[in-house]
Structure formats: structure tokens, C-alpha cells
Amino acid sequence: MAARALGPERGRPAMKSAGLPPSAKPRLTTSAMIASIAAEGQRTKPAPFGHALVELARSREDVVGMTADLGKYTDLHIFARAFPDRYYQMGMAEQLLFGAASGLAAEGFMPFATTYAVFASRRAYDFIHQTIAEEDRNVKIACALPGLTSGYGPSHQAAEDLALFRAMPNMMVIDPCDAHEIEQIVPAIAAHRGPVYMRLLRGQVPLVLDEYNYRFELGKAALLRDGGDVLIISSGIMTMRALEAAQALSDDRVSAAVLHVPTIKPLDTEAIRREAGKPGRLVVVAENHTVIGGLGEAVAALLMRSGVHPTFRQIGLPDEFLAAGALPTLHDRYGISTVEVTRRIKEWLR
């Protein structure tokens, strides 16, 4: 069974940035394999999911927290301290976790079940499909380490989770950008009756969207900035990168718009058609997910069905098992760092 508690490993050598002279970048240690996605000096907020769930539970007695040996690593330990009698530690058994969550939902509770995205999307997929989605149970699934947010290789990199859960009937799918959004998502999905799969950012989570007067709405996209040369449609941490890239592009007199799409299913089809249909703009979809079956292909299919045909490009993870290593190095290698997003858009605009 894959290891659960991730941290710097004893006895392993420090890692260096591949292909660069030692003086070009700071020396990276193995802790960079699970480093925060926050940039140096970026504002952050600790454990927004855990704190938001505590606030929700104070007004809703039906809320319970459940996990499969990962309370500390999904920020659910904060809920456990506040409501120990409403916290269920199910051990290393994801199938049991989701089967029990379905049963509690059938009895009128609202379980928030947490684990790593790889364990929910691969190990327990059939249990979620049969006991939660098919029965339309009111279970909220919040999963850490989505996409390429772990450097521990394919066993912990959920590069295909959105594709899998998009294909599951009755399942709402959400990919939040930052702490500000996560705090709003928790009460919003509690107000929604039905199963939800939510990607989870944990620990010290960046704060970005509060600077844009952003308010999360289920099923709605938000135009965070406008621009006439390129439209970046993004979700999750790639919205952070898109906003940073848009600023960098503006220094080269390239005007970039950013449309944040946190709800992957159902899509905000009206907003996407409207923005992608504006003439003269390159349309780029950026996602922390394989290019197979995620936001990019969902947007492309929508535009084709709608008769909207802009010049279209995708930024996402390749259709392959990803390498292990330091996250900054991997993000550069696979093209989802701000530098690489900016570079590729410049090339496409030439």
C-alpha cells in the first residue's frame, strides 16, 4: 500500500534543479517534493478547509468529518479537535471510508470524507460510483494532492482525477484556486444536495482571489481580468499561474484575459461560449491535470458543439506517468509553471 504520511525522508540526498548550474537556483531538498505551491513571499492562509468545516459544523449538526488515516494531511485534524464526537477515523481503508460515508448520508448526516486524490479516484472509485453516486447520496469528497502537487511520483500524483469524476453521473466536480475560494466552497457545497468531488489544497494555501473581489458560485465561471490578445481559461492552481502569466505578458504589451472555471462539472457553458467567442483572441486552457479528459477537452468539445472556433491551445500535464522530484523542477519540466505558461503563450502568439 502506498505510503500515507509524506515528509522529508531520512538519509536521502538533497535534490538539485536539473540542467542548471548550481548558482542559478537555490539548492532544493527533498522537502521540495511536498513544498507549498505558494511562491516565495506570497500571502497564505493556514488550513482553510479545516477551519471552514469547523465554522459550518457550528451551525449544522448533521455535518461529520471522515478520513482514511489522513486527518493531519487533509487538514481534517482541525475539525477533529473541535468536534471529536463527529469525527470518524476509518484507517487505511478507502473503500470502507466511502461505504460508511454513504451509509451515514442515508441516515441524514452530511459526511465530508477526505483522503488523497489518488486513493479516491483509483482505489475506491467503484465504491464511490456504486454507493454514493448511483444512490445520489449527500457526501462531500475532499481530496488532497490533486494533479501535480506532490513530487512522490505516480503513486501520489492524481493527474487523471477530474477525467474520472467528470465521467461519473450525479457527481459535481470542483477545482479551487486558493484559500479564499476554499472557504467559500465549503458552505456552498453543503447547501447543494448531492455528491461532490472537490480537489483540496492543504496546509499553507495561497491567497489570490480576494484581490479580485471574487465570490464563488456553484457552476459559475468568473472573468478575473479582461484582455484582447489571449483568453486563458483555467481552474485550480493554474488560475494563479494564469494571473501571474497575464501580468508578465502585459510587460510585453500582450493583453491577456483570465476566465476562472472552478466548477468543472457542470460547466458554465454560457460564460465559456461568450468569452471564447470574442473575435481575435487566442484561447488557451490551462489545467493541473492530464490533457486527456479534463477541463481542456471539456471546453474544446463545448466550443465545437456550439460552432465557436477560435485558435485553441492546451496547457496541461502530458499523457504519461510523471516523474518524481522537486515540485518547482517538475512544474517547469511539464509546462505548468508561470515561466513556462508565459513562454508558451508568447510562442503561440508569434
C-alpha positions as a Python dict, from the first residue, in 0.01 Angstrom:
ca = {
    (1, 'M'): (0, 0, 0),
    (2, 'A'): (134, 346, -87),
    (3, 'A'): (283, 547, 197),
    (4, 'R'): (48, 793, 367),
    (5, 'A'): (248, 1039, 572),
    (6, 'L'): (466, 1233, 332),
    (7, 'G'): (761, 1428, 457),
    (8, 'P'): (1135, 1473, 409),
    (9, 'E'): (1295, 1128, 403),
    (10, 'R'): (1592, 1049, 626),
    (11, 'G'): (1917, 960, 458),
    (12, 'R'): (1825, 1084, 111),
    (13, 'P'): (2048, 1337, -64),
    (14, 'A'): (1931, 1689, -135),
    (15, 'M'): (1792, 1744, -484),
    (16, 'K'): (1923, 1997, -733),
    (17, 'S'): (1741, 2172, -1015),
    (18, 'A'): (1802, 1963, -1326),
    (19, 'G'): (2008, 2112, -1607),
    (20, 'L'): (2106, 2433, -1428),
    (21, 'P'): (2439, 2546, -1283),
    (22, 'P'): (2450, 2532, -902),
    (23, 'S'): (2439, 2911, -873),
    (24, 'A'): (2131, 2955, -1095),
    (25, 'K'): (1871, 2839, -844),
    (26, 'P'): (1867, 2774, -470),
    (27, 'R'): (1953, 2417, -376),
    (28, 'L'): (1636, 2210, -336),
    (29, 'T'): (1599, 1948, -65),
    (30, 'T'): (1364, 1651, -59),
    (31, 'S'): (1111, 1868, 126),
    (32, 'A'): (1054, 2040, -210),
    (33, 'M'): (873, 1724, -320),
    (34, 'I'): (582, 1832, -99),
    (35, 'A'): (654, 2204, -94),
    (36, 'S'): (377, 2457, -72),
    (37, 'I'): (250, 2575, -408),
    (38, 'A'): (283, 2931, -280),
    (39, 'A'): (552, 3143, -440),
    (40, 'E'): (818, 3298, -220),
    (41, 'G'): (665, 3591, -31),
    (42, 'Q'): (309, 3510, -143),
    (43, 'R'): (30, 3560, 110),
    (44, 'T'): (-109, 3236, 252),
    (45, 'K'): (-371, 3115, 496),
    (46, 'P'): (-338, 2800, 708),
    (47, 'A'): (-574, 2505, 656),
    (48, 'P'): (-871, 2692, 504),
    (49, 'F'): (-1070, 2371, 452),
    (50, 'G'): (-1038, 2255, 812),
    (51, 'H'): (-1131, 2593, 957),
    (52, 'A'): (-1422, 2642, 715),
    (53, 'L'): (-1560, 2299, 803),
    (54, 'V'): (-1548, 2383, 1174),
    (55, 'E'): (-1743, 2703, 1107),
    (56, 'L'): (-2000, 2510, 904),
    (57, 'A'): (-2039, 2242, 1171),
    (58, 'R'): (-2118, 2501, 1436),
    (59, 'S'): (-2444, 2579, 1259),
    (60, 'R'): (-2515, 2233, 1113),
    (61, 'E'): (-2534, 1936, 1347),
    (62, 'D'): (-2560, 1693, 1054),
    (63, 'V'): (-2201, 1759, 941),
    (64, 'V'): (-1950, 1483, 1019),
    (65, 'G'): (-1585, 1452, 922),
    (66, 'M'): (-1436, 1125, 796),
    (67, 'T'): (-1093, 1021, 672),
    (68, 'A'): (-879, 718, 591),
    (69, 'D'): (-574, 771, 815),
    (70, 'L'): (-510, 1115, 666),
    (71, 'G'): (-668, 1365, 907),
    (72, 'K'): (-343, 1556, 955),
    (73, 'Y'): (-267, 1559, 584),
    (74, 'T'): (-609, 1683, 469),
    (75, 'D'): (-647, 1945, 747),
    (76, 'L'): (-936, 1745, 895),
    (77, 'H'): (-749, 1723, 1228),
    (78, 'I'): (-873, 2077, 1296),
    (79, 'F'): (-1231, 1952, 1272),
    (80, 'A'): (-1141, 1652, 1489),
    (81, 'R'): (-1019, 1878, 1769),
    (82, 'A'): (-1334, 2092, 1757),
    (83, 'F'): (-1585, 1806, 1718),
    (84, 'P'): (-1426, 1479, 1834),
    (85, 'D'): (-1765, 1308, 1863),
    (86, 'R'): (-1839, 1386, 1495),
    (87, 'Y'): (-1502, 1271, 1359),
    (88, 'Y'): (-1451, 921, 1217),
    (89, 'Q'): (-1102, 779, 1156),
    (90, 'M'): (-1160, 481, 928),
    (91, 'G'): (-799, 361, 898),
    (92, 'M'): (-619, 270, 575),
    (93, 'A'): (-936, 154, 403),
    (94, 'E'): (-1076, 394, 145),
    (95, 'Q'): (-1349, 153, 33),
    (96, 'L'): (-1471, 138, 393),
    (97, 'L'): (-1447, 515, 424),
    (98, 'F'): (-1679, 583, 131),
    (99, 'G'): (-1914, 295, 201),
    (100, 'A'): (-1958, 420, 558),
    (101, 'A'): (-1999, 779, 435),
    (102, 'S'): (-2281, 663, 209),
    (103, 'G'): (-2447, 487, 500),
    (104, 'L'): (-2427, 793, 723),
    (105, 'A'): (-2571, 1006, 442),
    (106, 'A'): (-2860, 760, 409),
    (107, 'E'): (-2935, 825, 777),
    (108, 'G'): (-2948, 1202, 731),
    (109, 'F'): (-2589, 1305, 805),
    (110, 'M'): (-2368, 1508, 572),
    (111, 'P'): (-2025, 1343, 561),
    (112, 'F'): (-1718, 1535, 448),
    (113, 'A'): (-1483, 1250, 355),
    (114, 'T'): (-1115, 1323, 296),
    (115, 'T'): (-820, 1129, 156),
    (116, 'Y'): (-562, 1174, -118),
    (117, 'A'): (-700, 1223, -467),
    (118, 'V'): (-518, 914, -596),
    (119, 'F'): (-689, 691, -339),
    (120, 'A'): (-1039, 822, -410),
    (121, 'S'): (-1006, 827, -788),
    (122, 'R'): (-827, 494, -829),
    (123, 'R'): (-853, 272, -522),
    (124, 'A'): (-1211, 348, -417),
    (125, 'Y'): (-1367, 455, -748),
    (126, 'D'): (-1615, 167, -768),
    (127, 'F'): (-1732, 220, -408),
    (128, 'I'): (-1794, 589, -477),
    (129, 'H'): (-1968, 505, -804),
    (130, 'Q'): (-2199, 239, -660),
    (131, 'T'): (-2268, 357, -304),
    (132, 'I'): (-2255, 736, -339),
    (133, 'A'): (-2312, 850, -699),
    (134, 'E'): (-2565, 589, -807),
    (135, 'E'): (-2760, 635, -484),
    (136, 'D'): (-2725, 1015, -513),
    (137, 'R'): (-2605, 1037, -154),
    (138, 'N'): (-2522, 1370, 5),
    (139, 'V'): (-2149, 1303, 53),
    (140, 'K'): (-1880, 1567, 3),
    (141, 'I'): (-1545, 1421, -104),
    (142, 'A'): (-1242, 1648, -49),
    (143, 'C'): (-911, 1512, -178),
    (144, 'A'): (-558, 1642, -128),
    (145, 'L'): (-257, 1623, -362),
    (146, 'P'): (-452, 1684, -685),
    (147, 'G'): (-271, 1680, -1016),
    (148, 'L'): (99, 1758, -986),
    (149, 'T'): (110, 1887, -626),
    (150, 'S'): (326, 1602, -498),
    (151, 'G'): (672, 1510, -616),
    (152, 'Y'): (645, 1149, -499),
    (153, 'G'): (575, 1001, -840),
    (154, 'P'): (271, 833, -998),
    (155, 'S'): (155, 659, -677),
    (156, 'H'): (71, 1002, -529),
    (157, 'Q'): (8, 1216, -840),
    (158, 'A'): (-362, 1232, -930),
    (159, 'A'): (-317, 1355, -1285),
    (160, 'E'): (-642, 1198, -1410),
    (161, 'D'): (-890, 1250, -1123),
    (162, 'L'): (-1101, 1516, -1296),
    (163, 'A'): (-1147, 1297, -1603),
    (164, 'L'): (-1262, 1005, -1389),
    (165, 'F'): (-1507, 1200, -1175),
    (166, 'R'): (-1639, 1403, -1469),
    (167, 'A'): (-1749, 1072, -1618),
    (168, 'M'): (-1944, 972, -1306),
    (169, 'P'): (-2319, 1055, -1319),
    (170, 'N'): (-2459, 1273, -1038),
    (171, 'M'): (-2111, 1390, -933),
    (172, 'M'): (-2035, 1761, -914),
    (173, 'V'): (-1664, 1832, -967),
    (174, 'I'): (-1480, 2136, -828),
    (175, 'D'): (-1117, 2252, -862),
    (176, 'P'): (-1049, 2550, -629),
    (177, 'C'): (-775, 2805, -680),
    (178, 'D'): (-682, 2930, -334),
    (179, 'A'): (-770, 2965, 36),
    (180, 'H'): (-1021, 3242, -28),
    (181, 'E'): (-1217, 3018, -262),
    (182, 'I'): (-1198, 2705, -44),
    (183, 'E'): (-1351, 2896, 247),
    (184, 'Q'): (-1649, 2982, 26),
    (185, 'I'): (-1679, 2640, -135),
    (186, 'V'): (-1734, 2451, 192),
    (187, 'P'): (-2068, 2618, 281),
    (188, 'A'): (-2170, 2629, -87),
    (189, 'I'): (-2137, 2253, -138),
    (190, 'A'): (-2310, 2193, 195),
    (191, 'A'): (-2608, 2387, 61),
    (192, 'H'): (-2606, 2172, -254),
    (193, 'R'): (-2797, 1845, -220),
    (194, 'G'): (-2593, 1564, -377),
    (195, 'P'): (-2243, 1418, -411),
    (196, 'V'): (-1947, 1647, -473),
    (197, 'Y'): (-1583, 1576, -557),
    (198, 'M'): (-1359, 1865, -456),
    (199, 'R'): (-987, 1895, -509),
    (200, 'L'): (-825, 2006, -184),
    (201, 'L'): (-534, 2243, -124),
    (202, 'R'): (-397, 2189, 225),
    (203, 'G'): (-157, 2345, 473),
    (204, 'Q'): (-40, 2698, 394),
    (205, 'V'): (-264, 2777, 97),
    (206, 'P'): (-204, 3089, -117),
    (207, 'L'): (-440, 3386, -110),
    (208, 'V'): (-503, 3532, -454),
    (209, 'L'): (-868, 3579, -545),
    (210, 'D'): (-955, 3816, -259),
    (211, 'E'): (-768, 4083, -455),
    (212, 'Y'): (-1025, 4045, -736),
    (213, 'N'): (-1340, 4080, -520),
    (214, 'Y'): (-1413, 3721, -613),
    (215, 'R'): (-1717, 3529, -488),
    (216, 'F'): (-1755, 3158, -554),
    (217, 'E'): (-2081, 3037, -707),
    (218, 'L'): (-2154, 2674, -786),
    (219, 'G'): (-2145, 2615, -1161),
    (220, 'K'): (-2024, 2967, -1242),
    (221, 'A'): (-1704, 3090, -1404),
    (222, 'A'): (-1558, 3433, -1328),
    (223, 'L'): (-1374, 3670, -1560),
    (224, 'L'): (-1094, 3793, -1333),
    (225, 'R'): (-931, 4022, -1589),
    (226, 'D'): (-1003, 4113, -1948),
    (227, 'G'): (-773, 4141, -2246),
    (228, 'G'): (-783, 4146, -2624),
    (229, 'D'): (-494, 3922, -2733),
    (230, 'V'): (-540, 3596, -2546),
    (231, 'L'): (-802, 3436, -2324),
    (232, 'I'): (-672, 3193, -2060),
    (233, 'I'): (-942, 2958, -1930),
    (234, 'S'): (-816, 2795, -1613),
    (235, 'S'): (-904, 2612, -1294),
    (236, 'G'): (-736, 2531, -964),
    (237, 'I'): (-378, 2640, -909),
    (238, 'M'): (-347, 2719, -1279),
    (239, 'T'): (-564, 3025, -1227),
    (240, 'M'): (-289, 3158, -1001),
    (241, 'R'): (-38, 3084, -1273),
    (242, 'A'): (-263, 3236, -1540),
    (243, 'L'): (-294, 3562, -1346),
    (244, 'E'): (84, 3575, -1296),
    (245, 'A'): (140, 3499, -1663),
    (246, 'A'): (-109, 3767, -1766),
    (247, 'Q'): (86, 4022, -1566),
    (248, 'A'): (415, 3909, -1719),
    (249, 'L'): (263, 3923, -2068),
    (250, 'S'): (143, 4278, -2007),
    (251, 'D'): (507, 4382, -1965),
    (252, 'D'): (549, 4279, -2330),
    (253, 'R'): (232, 4463, -2431),
    (254, 'V'): (29, 4144, -2462),
    (255, 'S'): (-322, 4185, -2325),
    (256, 'A'): (-444, 3866, -2155),
    (257, 'A'): (-785, 3783, -2012),
    (258, 'V'): (-830, 3516, -1741),
    (259, 'L'): (-1153, 3321, -1702),
    (260, 'H'): (-1151, 3115, -1382),
    (261, 'V'): (-1361, 2797, -1405),
    (262, 'P'): (-1372, 2633, -1059),
    (263, 'T'): (-1670, 2408, -1133),
    (264, 'I'): (-1555, 2151, -1386),
    (265, 'K'): (-1893, 1977, -1385),
    (266, 'P'): (-2136, 2129, -1457),
    (267, 'L'): (-1950, 2377, -1677),
    (268, 'D'): (-2057, 2738, -1708),
    (269, 'T'): (-2125, 2692, -2077),
    (270, 'E'): (-2267, 3041, -2127),
    (271, 'A'): (-1960, 3221, -1990),
    (272, 'I'): (-1716, 3000, -2181),
    (273, 'R'): (-1901, 3043, -2513),
    (274, 'R'): (-1930, 3416, -2459),
    (275, 'E'): (-1564, 3476, -2380),
    (276, 'A'): (-1419, 3227, -2629),
    (277, 'G'): (-1645, 3365, -2900),
    (278, 'K'): (-1498, 3715, -2887),
    (279, 'P'): (-1305, 3760, -3214),
    (280, 'G'): (-931, 3796, -3249),
    (281, 'R'): (-821, 3618, -2932),
    (282, 'L'): (-612, 3306, -2890),
    (283, 'V'): (-790, 3071, -2644),
    (284, 'V'): (-568, 2874, -2406),
    (285, 'V'): (-698, 2628, -2147),
    (286, 'A'): (-458, 2577, -1853),
    (287, 'E'): (-510, 2296, -1605),
    (288, 'N'): (-319, 2098, -1344),
    (289, 'H'): (-438, 1771, -1495),
    (290, 'T'): (-362, 1544, -1787),
    (291, 'V'): (-465, 1688, -2122),
    (292, 'I'): (-689, 1381, -2156),
    (293, 'G'): (-1044, 1423, -2031),
    (294, 'G'): (-1016, 1734, -1815),
    (295, 'L'): (-1113, 2099, -1848),
    (296, 'G'): (-932, 2143, -2180),
    (297, 'E'): (-1119, 1869, -2362),
    (298, 'A'): (-1445, 1972, -2195),
    (299, 'V'): (-1404, 2329, -2324),
    (300, 'A'): (-1294, 2210, -2669),
    (301, 'A'): (-1598, 1985, -2702),
    (302, 'L'): (-1830, 2262, -2587),
    (303, 'L'): (-1689, 2507, -2841),
    (304, 'M'): (-1712, 2256, -3126),
    (305, 'R'): (-2074, 2172, -3042),
    (306, 'S'): (-2156, 2542, -3019),
    (307, 'G'): (-1997, 2637, -3352),
    (308, 'V'): (-1735, 2857, -3182),
    (309, 'H'): (-1396, 2806, -3349),
    (310, 'P'): (-1115, 3018, -3202),
    (311, 'T'): (-747, 2932, -3231),
    (312, 'F'): (-725, 2686, -2943),
    (313, 'R'): (-433, 2556, -2733),
    (314, 'Q'): (-397, 2346, -2417),
    (315, 'I'): (-158, 2369, -2126),
    (316, 'G'): (-172, 2060, -1907),
    (317, 'L'): (13, 1754, -1794),
    (318, 'P'): (121, 1503, -2060),
    (319, 'D'): (-46, 1167, -2110),
    (320, 'E'): (223, 974, -1926),
    (321, 'F'): (329, 869, -1578),
    (322, 'L'): (504, 1170, -1430),
    (323, 'A'): (849, 1179, -1273),
    (324, 'A'): (934, 1211, -906),
    (325, 'G'): (1129, 1513, -791),
    (326, 'A'): (1111, 1863, -653),
    (327, 'L'): (785, 2036, -746),
    (328, 'P'): (943, 2355, -887),
    (329, 'T'): (1156, 2143, -1120),
    (330, 'L'): (862, 1925, -1223),
    (331, 'H'): (634, 2224, -1287),
    (332, 'D'): (895, 2368, -1521),
    (333, 'R'): (953, 2032, -1688),
    (334, 'Y'): (583, 1971, -1756),
    (335, 'G'): (498, 2327, -1855),
    (336, 'I'): (268, 2440, -1572),
    (337, 'S'): (496, 2692, -1401),
    (338, 'T'): (431, 3063, -1454),
    (339, 'V'): (751, 3096, -1657),
    (340, 'E'): (654, 2810, -1887),
    (341, 'V'): (292, 2924, -1927),
    (342, 'T'): (415, 3272, -2023),
    (343, 'R'): (675, 3136, -2264),
    (344, 'R'): (434, 2905, -2445),
    (345, 'I'): (168, 3174, -2489),
    (346, 'K'): (429, 3408, -2637),
    (347, 'E'): (532, 3140, -2883),
    (348, 'W'): (172, 3075, -2987),
    (349, 'L'): (112, 3446, -3044),
    (350, 'R'): (407, 3491, -3280),
}
